[in-house]
Amino acid sequence: MNFGGKASEAMQTQSQSEAPSTTPPEVFVQVSPRIERLRVLHVVSRLGTGGTEHGILKVISGLGEEDFEHRICAVRGTDTEFVNRMNAAVRTYTVASARPGLQFPLFRLARVMKEFRPHIVHTRNFGSLEAIPAARMARVPVAIHSEHGYELETLGGLPLRRRLFCGGCYAMADAVFTVTRDLRDYHSRQSWRSAHKFRLIHNGVNTERFFPCPERSRQIRQELGIPAGRVVIGSVGRLVPIKDHGTLLRAAETLVRRGKDVHVLIVGSGPELAKLQTSAQASANLAGRVTFPGESDRVAELLNAIDVFVLTSICEGMSNTILEAMASGLPAVVTRAGGNPELVEEGRSGWLFSPRDTEALEQHLLRLIDDTELRQRVGEAARARACEHFSLEGMVQRYRDLYLEFAARRGLRKGG
């Protein structure tokens, strides 16, 4: 391993508008200490099912074990079921206090760092931000922070104390990056930090796992009991209020009332599940036309059962499910929220509508339901865009370049 050198040619595949935000190190600083592998501690607020957590696992898997050693630390606890599904892919820590009133984790985080002795601490989102000052206390060479999404209650702006805390921690970090330009601009305003000081690393999707497969489509539809010939409108994600799946059900109800033979497939679990099921069952128009398969490890297969992908989120960071749908060759109709417009090209790889605008959603869906060739053409453009601009390999390479750049700045080099 060479902790330095040129970036991979994968970096060249991005368009100028989505140019990579990291600059790989040109020369490795030839000073001690010598190391065999870079130790990276990834810190999250809570380790459970979510796009950020799955993103960490993608990065860890993509970087491999030859040059990196990884650990994940959860500040406020873990979802046991999720950790079990990880199959011990990476060792985890938790620093949550057994006493709810004593959750200040600074010193517990520092103890974990002194035990693992990471070269890099990478924190994600506000809930793990305390790990930045903890990393400084523990004398970790490199501290990196990234922001991956929004919280519904802070869309209008952060409270003053939180803005001050974020600004202070960002100043302590060696690098801060976001996954969308929209997030970059938001956190620039909220932390009084110039936007050019934020780097940008878009999420990536495994285009070899997510791809169109008509044979798989027929099989999955049969398994789910979806009648042949129906146009399937689907969505994947956590069933929480911020995702606003109710808008999708209301649009589907109107489409059926207008004589369209559609079926709704909503993949995921969460606190809104019972409410959504009740809503679907209470509608005469939706009877037998909505399927809730729950949370699934077969998302790639389930996406193949869908004709049109819909995301109704009120706010969004950078949606992994949109990327997965695009890679699966699906036209996407998504809200004009967060980073969604950075993924979907209006009228080419999908369409955008304002959050909660049921009528606009209905109009886009009507157009796609009635035109099979349009669905095919837009789906092909969506997959091409995912492969060209948002590949998993490109994302992993940008993380690698970022880690190696700051390792080089701190004089870390491979032993031997």
C-alpha positions in Angstrom: 0.0 0.0 0.0 1.2 3.5 -0.8 -0.4 6.2 1.4 -0.1 8.7 -1.4 0.1 8.8 -5.2 -2.4 9.6 -7.9 -6.1 9.1 -7.6 -7.8 6.3 -9.5 -9.0 6.8 -13.1 -12.5 6.3 -11.6 -12.2 9.9 -10.4 -12.2 11.0 -14.0 -15.7 9.6 -14.7 -17.5 12.4 -13.0 -18.8 15.4 -15.0 -17.4 18.8 -14.2 -20.6 19.7 -12.3 -20.0 16.7 -10.1 -16.2 16.9 -9.9 -14.6 15.0 -7.0 -14.2 17.2 -4.0 -11.1 15.5 -2.6 -7.5 16.1 -3.7 -5.3 13.1 -3.5 -1.9 13.5 -1.9 0.9 14.0 -4.5 3.8 13.0 -2.3 3.9 10.9 0.8 5.7 12.6 3.7 8.6 10.3 4.6 8.6 10.5 8.3 7.6 8.1 11.1 5.5 6.4 12.3 5.4 3.4 10.1 2.1 1.5 10.1 0.7 -1.7 8.5 -2.9 -0.5 8.1 -4.8 2.7 8.6 -7.1 2.3 11.6 -10.4 4.1 11.1 -13.0 4.6 13.7 -16.5 5.4 12.3 -18.7 7.1 14.8 -22.5 7.3 14.5 -25.2 8.4 16.9 -27.1 5.1 16.9 -26.2 2.0 14.9 -29.3 0.7 13.2 -31.1 0.4 9.9 -30.6 3.6 7.9 -28.9 5.0 4.8 -25.9 6.3 6.7 -25.2 3.1 8.5 -25.5 1.0 5.3 -23.2 3.6 3.6 -20.6 2.9 6.3 -20.7 -0.8 5.6 -20.3 -0.1 1.9 -17.2 2.0 2.5 -15.7 -0.6 4.8 -16.3 -3.4 2.4 -15.1 -1.4 -0.6 -11.9 -0.3 1.1 -11.0 -3.8 2.1 -8.9 -5.2 4.9 -5.4 -5.1 3.3 -4.8 -1.4 3.8 -7.5 -0.5 6.4 -8.7 -1.7 9.8 -12.2 -0.5 10.8 -14.3 -0.2 13.9 -17.8 1.4 14.4 -18.7 3.2 17.5 -22.3 4.1 18.4 -22.7 7.0 20.8 -26.3 6.3 21.9 -26.8 2.6 21.4 -27.3 0.0 18.8 -30.1 -1.9 17.1 -29.3 -5.5 18.1 -31.1 -7.0 15.1 -29.2 -4.8 12.7 -25.9 -5.6 14.4 -26.6 -9.3 14.2 -27.4 -9.0 10.4 -24.0 -7.4 10.0 -22.6 -11.0 10.7 -19.7 -9.6 12.7 -18.4 -7.9 9.5 -16.8 -5.3 11.7 -16.3 -4.9 15.5 -18.5 -2.3 17.1 -18.4 -0.3 20.3 -21.2 1.6 22.1 -20.6 4.3 24.7 -24.3 4.9 25.6 -24.8 5.4 29.3 -27.2 3.1 31.2 -28.5 6.2 32.9 -30.6 8.2 30.4 -29.9 11.5 32.2 -26.1 11.0 31.8 -25.5 10.8 28.1 -22.6 13.2 27.7 -20.2 10.8 26.0 -17.0 12.8 25.6 -14.8 10.9 28.0 -16.2 7.5 27.1 -15.5 8.2 23.5 -11.9 9.2 24.3 -11.5 5.9 26.2 -12.6 3.9 23.2 -10.1 5.8 21.0 -7.3 5.2 23.4 -8.1 1.5 23.3 -8.4 1.2 19.5 -5.8 3.9 18.7 -7.3 5.0 15.4 -5.3 7.0 12.9 -8.6 8.5 11.7 -11.9 9.2 13.4 -14.7 9.8 11.0 -18.0 11.1 12.6 -21.3 11.3 10.8 -24.1 13.7 11.4 -24.8 15.9 14.5 -25.5 13.0 16.9 -21.8 11.9 16.8 -20.2 15.3 16.7 -18.9 15.0 20.3 -16.4 12.6 18.9 -14.5 15.4 17.3 -13.4 17.0 20.5 -12.9 13.5 22.0 -10.5 12.7 19.1 -8.5 15.8 20.0 -8.4 14.8 23.7 -7.2 11.3 22.6 -4.6 12.7 20.3 -6.0 11.0 17.2 -4.0 12.2 14.2 -7.0 12.9 11.9 -10.6 13.9 12.6 -13.1 14.0 9.8 -16.8 14.9 10.0 -19.6 14.4 7.4 -23.2 15.4 7.1 -25.6 13.0 5.4 -29.1 14.3 5.9 -31.7 16.5 7.6 -33.8 16.4 10.7 -37.4 17.4 10.2 -37.4 19.6 13.3 -34.4 21.7 12.2 -35.3 22.4 8.6 -36.0 26.0 9.4 -32.6 26.4 11.0 -30.6 25.2 14.0 -30.9 26.6 17.5 -28.1 29.1 18.4 -26.3 26.8 20.8 -26.2 24.0 18.3 -25.0 26.3 15.6 -22.2 27.4 17.9 -21.3 23.8 18.8 -21.3 22.7 15.1 -19.1 25.7 14.1 -16.6 24.9 16.9 -16.4 21.2 16.0 -16.1 21.9 12.3 -13.2 24.2 13.0 -11.5 21.4 15.1 -11.9 18.8 12.3 -9.3 18.3 9.6 -12.0 18.0 7.0 -15.8 18.4 6.8 -17.8 17.1 3.8 -21.4 16.6 2.8 -23.1 14.2 0.4 -25.0 16.9 -1.5 -24.5 20.5 -2.5 -27.8 21.3 -0.8 -26.5 20.0 2.5 -23.2 21.8 2.0 -25.0 25.2 1.6 -27.3 24.5 4.5 -24.5 23.7 6.9 -22.4 26.5 5.6 -25.2 28.9 6.6 -25.9 27.3 9.9 -22.3 27.1 11.1 -21.1 30.5 9.6 -18.4 28.6 7.7 -17.6 29.3 4.1 -19.1 26.8 1.7 -15.7 26.3 0.0 -14.4 24.8 3.2 -16.9 21.9 2.8 -15.9 19.0 0.5 -18.5 17.0 -1.4 -18.6 13.2 -1.8 -21.8 11.9 -3.3 -23.2 8.5 -2.3 -22.7 5.6 -4.7 -24.7 2.5 -5.7 -23.6 -1.0 -6.5 -24.7 -1.3 -10.2 -23.7 -4.9 -10.3 -26.2 -5.8 -7.6 -28.9 -3.4 -8.7 -29.8 -3.9 -12.4 -32.9 -4.5 -14.5 -34.0 -8.2 -14.7 -37.4 -8.9 -16.4 -37.2 -12.6 -15.3 -36.7 -11.6 -11.7 -39.6 -9.1 -12.1 -42.1 -11.8 -13.0 -40.9 -14.1 -10.2 -41.2 -11.5 -7.5 -44.6 -10.3 -8.6 -45.8 -13.8 -8.5 -44.4 -14.3 -5.0 -46.1 -11.1 -3.8 -49.5 -12.0 -5.4 -49.5 -9.0 -7.7 -51.8 -9.7 -10.7 -50.1 -9.7 -14.1 -50.6 -6.6 -16.2 -50.8 -4.1 -13.3 -48.5 -1.1 -13.3 -46.6 -1.3 -10.0 -45.8 2.0 -8.3 -43.2 1.4 -5.5 -41.2 3.0 -2.8 -38.5 1.7 -0.5 -37.5 3.3 2.9 -38.1 3.7 6.5 -41.8 4.1 7.3 -41.5 7.4 9.3 -43.4 10.7 9.1 -40.7 12.5 7.2 -41.0 10.0 4.3 -44.7 11.0 3.9 -45.9 7.7 2.3 -49.5 8.9 2.9 -49.1 11.1 -0.2 -48.3 8.1 -2.3 -51.4 6.2 -1.1 -53.6 9.3 -1.8 -52.2 9.6 -5.3 -52.7 5.9 -6.0 -56.3 6.1 -4.7 -57.1 8.8 -7.2 -55.4 6.9 -10.0 -57.6 3.8 -9.3 -60.7 6.0 -9.1 -59.8 7.3 -12.6 -59.7 3.7 -13.9 -56.0 3.0 -13.8 -54.9 -0.6 -13.0 -52.1 0.1 -10.6 -50.6 -1.6 -7.6 -48.6 0.0 -4.8 -45.5 -1.8 -3.3 -44.1 -0.1 -0.1 -40.9 -1.8 1.1 -39.7 -1.0 4.6 -40.7 -0.9 8.3 -41.1 1.7 10.9 -43.6 3.4 13.3 -45.9 4.5 10.4 -46.5 0.9 9.2 -49.7 0.3 11.1 -51.1 3.7 10.2 -50.4 3.1 6.5 -51.9 -0.4 6.5 -55.0 1.0 8.1 -55.3 3.7 5.6 -54.9 1.3 2.7 -57.5 -1.1 4.1 -60.0 1.7 4.7 -60.0 2.7 1.1 -62.3 0.8 -1.2 -60.3 1.8 -4.2 -57.0 0.4 -2.7 -58.4 -2.9 -1.5 -56.1 -5.7 -2.7 -53.9 -3.1 -4.4 -51.3 -2.3 -1.7 -48.5 -4.7 -0.5 -46.3 -4.1 2.5 -43.5 -6.8 2.4 -41.8 -5.2 5.4 -38.1 -4.6 5.8 -36.1 -6.9 3.5 -32.6 -7.9 2.5 -34.0 -8.5 -1.0 -34.4 -4.9 -2.1 -32.5 -5.5 -5.4 -35.1 -8.2 -6.3 -38.1 -6.2 -5.0 -37.1 -3.2 -7.1 -37.4 -5.4 -10.2 -41.1 -5.9 -9.4 -41.7 -2.1 -9.7 -42.5 -0.1 -12.9 -42.2 3.4 -11.5 -40.3 4.4 -8.3 -41.7 7.1 -6.1 -40.1 9.0 -3.2 -42.4 11.4 -1.3 -39.9 12.6 1.4 -40.5 16.0 2.9 -36.8 16.4 3.2 -33.9 14.2 2.2 -30.1 14.1 2.3 -28.9 12.0 -0.6 -31.3 9.1 -1.1 -29.7 5.7 -1.5 -33.0 4.3 -2.6 -33.3 6.7 -5.5 -29.8 5.6 -6.6 -30.8 1.9 -6.3 -34.0 2.5 -8.3 -32.1 4.3 -11.0 -29.5 1.5 -11.2 -32.4 -0.9 -11.5 -33.6 0.9 -14.6 -36.6 2.6 -13.1 -38.1 6.0 -13.9 -38.2 8.0 -10.6 -40.8 10.5 -9.5 -39.4 12.2 -6.4 -39.8 15.3 -4.3 -37.9 18.4 -5.0 -36.2 18.1 -1.6 -32.6 18.0 -0.4 -30.2 16.3 -2.8 -33.0 14.7 -5.0 -32.6 17.2 -7.8 -28.8 16.4 -7.9 -29.8 12.8 -8.8 -32.8 13.0 -11.0 -32.6 15.0 -14.2 -36.1 16.5 -14.8 -37.7 14.9 -17.8 -34.7 12.7 -18.6 -34.2 10.2 -15.8 -37.4 11.1 -13.9 -39.5 13.9 -12.6 -39.6 16.2 -9.5 -42.6 17.5 -7.6 -43.0 19.6 -4.5 -43.4 17.8 -1.2 -47.0 16.9 -0.3 -48.2 18.0 -3.8 -50.4 15.0 -4.5 -51.9 16.4 -7.7 -48.4 16.9 -9.3 -47.5 13.4 -8.3 -50.7 12.1 -9.9 -50.0 13.9 -13.2 -46.4 12.5 -13.5 -47.7 9.0 -12.7 -50.5 9.2 -15.2 -48.1 10.0 -17.9 -45.8 7.1 -17.1 -48.7 4.6 -16.5 -50.1 5.3 -20.0 -46.8 5.1 -21.9 -44.8 1.9 -21.6 -42.1 3.2 -24.1 -41.6 6.3 -22.0 -41.1 4.2 -18.9 -38.5 2.2 -20.7 -36.7 5.2 -22.2 -36.5 7.1 -18.9 -35.5 4.0 -17.0 -32.6 3.4 -19.3 -31.4 7.0 -18.9 -31.7 6.6 -15.2 -29.5 3.5 -15.1 -26.9 5.2 -17.4 -26.7 8.2 -15.1 -26.3 6.0 -12.0 -23.5 4.0 -13.7 -21.7 7.0 -15.0 -21.9 9.4 -12.1 -22.8 7.5 -8.9 -21.0 4.2 -9.0 -20.1 2.5 -5.7 -16.5 2.2 -6.9 -16.2 5.9 -7.5 -17.6 6.7 -4.1 -15.2 4.3 -2.3 -12.3 5.7 -4.3 -13.1 9.2 -3.1 -13.2 8.1 0.6 -9.9 6.3 0.1 -8.4 9.5 -1.4 -9.7 11.6 1.5 -8.3 9.2 4.1 -4.9 8.9 2.4 -4.6 12.6 1.9 -4.9 13.4 5.6 -2.8 10.4 6.6 -0.1 11.8 4.4 -0.5 15.2 6.0 0.1 13.6 9.4 3.2 11.7 8.2 1.7 8.3 8.4 3.3 5.7 6.1 3.3 2.0 5.5 5.9 0.0 7.4 8.1 -2.7 5.9 
